[in-house]
């Protein structure tokens, strides 16, 4: 996986939630996941270390880092 340009990626996505721990975006324009090249559903940027995520559904995840932050690409099953 190449380095993730988080600013460029986020510019193509729709911001859905931001709080002290995370920032989440919805992929509304069919951007491909930099890890697996499949379309992803959401991008979660972990702003705190450690960060806990409470998932309400079963998801496949691809993980990377950008600017020292963990980034998670979700793929709904």
BELTACOR-V978607 format. One record per residue. N is the residue number from 1. RES is the residue in three letters. PHI is phi in degrees with one decimal (NA if undefined). NEAR is the number of other C-alpha atoms within 12 Angstrom. Layout:
n=N res=RES phi=PHI near=NEAR
n=N res=RES phi=PHI near=NEAR
//
This chain:
n=1 res=UNK phi=NA near=14
n=2 res=UNK phi=-72.7 near=13
n=3 res=UNK phi=-58.1 near=16
n=4 res=UNK phi=-90.1 near=25
n=5 res=UNK phi=-89.8 near=19
n=6 res=UNK phi=-63.0 near=26
n=7 res=UNK phi=-62.8 near=13
n=8 res=UNK phi=-65.4 near=12
n=9 res=UNK phi=-64.2 near=28
n=10 res=UNK phi=-63.3 near=26
n=11 res=UNK phi=-63.9 near=17
n=12 res=UNK phi=-93.7 near=20
n=13 res=UNK phi=-111.4 near=25
n=14 res=UNK phi=-105.0 near=22
n=15 res=UNK phi=-64.7 near=21
n=16 res=UNK phi=-112.3 near=19
n=17 res=UNK phi=-154.0 near=17
n=18 res=UNK phi=-144.6 near=16
n=19 res=UNK phi=-142.1 near=15
n=20 res=UNK phi=-63.2 near=15
n=21 res=UNK phi=-96.0 near=19
n=22 res=UNK phi=-139.0 near=26
n=23 res=UNK phi=-133.9 near=28
n=24 res=UNK phi=-123.7 near=27
n=25 res=UNK phi=-127.1 near=30
n=26 res=UNK phi=-101.8 near=28
n=27 res=UNK phi=-87.6 near=28
n=28 res=UNK phi=-98.4 near=19
n=29 res=UNK phi=-124.5 near=17
n=30 res=UNK phi=63.2 near=18
n=31 res=UNK phi=-70.7 near=26
n=32 res=UNK phi=-83.2 near=23
n=33 res=UNK phi=-68.2 near=28
n=34 res=UNK phi=-68.4 near=27
n=35 res=UNK phi=-86.2 near=23
n=36 res=UNK phi=-119.7 near=19
n=37 res=UNK phi=67.9 near=15
n=38 res=UNK phi=-94.9 near=19
n=39 res=UNK phi=-62.7 near=24
n=40 res=UNK phi=-105.7 near=31
n=41 res=UNK phi=-93.4 near=29
n=42 res=UNK phi=-138.7 near=36
n=43 res=UNK phi=-117.9 near=42
n=44 res=UNK phi=-116.6 near=43
n=45 res=UNK phi=-105.6 near=39
n=46 res=UNK phi=-85.7 near=30
n=47 res=UNK phi=-91.1 near=24
n=48 res=UNK phi=-114.2 near=18
n=49 res=UNK phi=-126.9 near=15
n=50 res=UNK phi=-82.7 near=12
n=51 res=UNK phi=-129.2 near=19
n=52 res=UNK phi=-105.8 near=15
n=53 res=UNK phi=-115.5 near=18
n=54 res=UNK phi=-107.0 near=10
n=55 res=UNK phi=-92.3 near=12
n=56 res=UNK phi=-93.3 near=7
n=57 res=UNK phi=-149.2 near=12
n=58 res=UNK phi=-78.5 near=11
n=59 res=UNK phi=-134.1 near=17
n=60 res=UNK phi=-88.1 near=20
n=61 res=UNK phi=-124.8 near=26
n=62 res=UNK phi=-117.2 near=27
n=63 res=UNK phi=-128.0 near=25
n=64 res=UNK phi=-151.5 near=27
n=65 res=UNK phi=-140.6 near=24
n=66 res=UNK phi=-150.3 near=24
n=67 res=UNK phi=53.6 near=15
n=68 res=UNK phi=76.1 near=16
n=69 res=UNK phi=-115.5 near=23
n=70 res=UNK phi=-72.7 near=26
n=71 res=UNK phi=-125.2 near=35
n=72 res=UNK phi=-122.1 near=34
n=73 res=UNK phi=-104.3 near=35
n=74 res=UNK phi=-97.7 near=32
n=75 res=UNK phi=-129.8 near=27
n=76 res=UNK phi=-68.3 near=19
n=77 res=UNK phi=-82.2 near=10
//
